[in-house]
């Protein structure tokens, strides 16, 4: 068949390459006005523009040329420059030009972790005075909006903006990060750029880069579920449900027929009616739940007509605190963390005419917990816009000692790589002087694993930001009821892992915080002292000052007759004990768990001598080993000896 002339012309036009779409020339937000860029290293300036176009970038007297890639992004490498400013960062492409004014060159710090890094200046000691005097033109702050993602993002979902440090910008900024920079500038007189990327309640697993855990032989099943979730959340929820259910069946004391999510099986255990208004279970007036942190099951029934079951699209259960695992008629439909309202898609065929069972397992680890409601937000949402309320809830609380269930890998603060993907990956290779890390409260139930994960975190930071990147680790502050007898402590064991990880690497430092914690508040307000200790650690680790970075460090424990003698290093102005002639907080331990006992101690120069009871076989020494210990050994500069456990030789 012959083609008509006009048809041939149209086909020829269709085969011509499409013209490149013009895009406005701009900088990435990290390079916006008031930014601090890292001194003394090449600057990778990033932005967007028209694909194929050439971009001329200038900062001060330095120039660089870049070509816009096919995806519309460009990177220009400027030579290293010393501290100074303010400068104008400019870019030109064709007839376009953009500028970012008030750019400083100095030292840039990434401050990351959970709520104690997130905690704002206005919540700290003497905050009114602190804010009135928070005027530092050469400190700039940038807060990364809390965003999680199942896959690494190339750019921020919400572009962050640099701000000069003043009363308004500092008020809601990370206190630990701000006080650190303010203190450090007293000895390192260069501009400071502070990037706060933190999320309260987050586990370290959420901050590790995509694929890091799998390559280390960890969480293979969870990473497979996360990959599925990025493409099909409903299928991923069902897949995760099977993993969660397998975990449940493996717990001690769980009978084969004990499957609260399964409507075909009879209910096991003791179920009671929950208050109609719901709310946190601590306020129900039930003594067993008045201070309960752990796992509680909820179940409710809902009657549907055949037409309603066919139209069912979404299950809404309202807010939950803090982690839920939710089923509808035995099919897992979702899991989230945090206090936001839950709405889960219902795949076709999930619900049926007649009786339907909704089951929710709620895990709470801190303060109030439960299905918060409100009750009128809990319903089956139909395609026609109508809703069918859920029936009255029943609940079943698991014993306090019950194991903590696994977290869905897509959850924001407790998932795998989710916070890295949304909040760290978009930083790209932005130049940093170092990183501060204050996290661990959410991992105290797995201290041995935490040490391995913290090493992976350090490696991953250096993969992205440079092999020599320094890491300053905050050792967990004291929190919880004081102990009257030696006991095992997840917080103490995690502090010891933090100590070990920092000590093994010359580019890592530790800031001891156990003595500035608060027994009744996991968020201690004295972030000023923490900032001073972080700055001191930085002066040693990052800037090479010959000073003790974090207080006395135990380096040996040897048996000498009827005593165990501890040798200490990194002491300035001698060892001292506060409020008593002798230091307290030391324990002598045998090889077995539960064998520790408090030990009488005395200071002998740079040593501490522990008296060993007759017949006691001392294998280990522990110090400051409790959730909220009382420890009184310091050096003459007022720096505490941090918690530790070491073997006796």
Secondary structure, 3 states (H helix, E strand, C coil): CCCCHHHHHHHHHHHCCCCCCCCCCEECHHHCCCCEEECCCCEEEEEECCCCCEEEEEECCEEEEEECCCCCEEEEEECCCCCEEEEEEEEEECCEEEEEEEEEEEEEEEEEECHHHHCEHHHCCCHHHHHHCCCEEEEEEEECCCCCCCCCCCCCCCCCCCEEECHHHHHCCEHHHHHHHHHHCCCCCCEEEEEEEECCCCCHHHHCCCCHHHHCCCCHHHHHHHHHHCCCHHHHHHHHHHHHHHHHHCCCCCCCCCCCCCCCCCCCCCCEECCCCCCCHHHCCCHHHCCCCEEEEEEEEEEECHHHHHHEEEEEEEEEECEEEEEECCEEEEEEECCCEEEEECCCCCCCCEEEEEEEEEEECCCCCEEEEEEEEEEEEECCCCEEECCCCEEEECCCCCCCCCCCCCCCCCCCCHHHHHHHHHHCCCCCCEEEEECCHHHHHHHHHHHHHHHHHHHHHHHHHCCCCEEEEECCCCCCCCCCCCCCCHHHHHHHHHHHHHHCCCCEEEECCHHHCECCECCCCCHHHHHHHHHHHHHHHCCCCCCCCCCCEEEEEEEECCEEEEEEECCCCCEEECCCCCCCCEEEECCCCCCCEECCEEEECCEEEEECCCCCCCCEEEECCCCCCCCCEEECCCCECCCEEEECC
